[in-house]
Amino acid sequence: MGIEQTPAAKGKQAAEGLKQAAARDERKTEAETGHPLKKGAARFEERSKSSDGRSAGAKQED
């Protein structure tokens, strides 16, 4: 659910805060690693492999 879709003002504030925190964390991680994080499907695949070294497709084959 997007920030503009939340019914209450408090929800909008919380969603905006979460979005800002995620952006700060992403910038911090990119600064620590020295390269930008992958986006979209490439990021999904990267995160999937980092958990146990296997791709998402290989996990589904089991």
Sequence and secondary structure as in RCSB ss.txt:
>XXXX:A:sequence
MGIEQTPAAKGKQAAEGLKQAAARDERKTEAETGHPLKKGAARFEERSKSSDGRSAGAKQED
>XXXX:A:secstr
  GGG SSHHHHHHHHHHHHHHHHHHHHHHHHHTS    HHHHHHHHHHHHHS  HHHHHH 
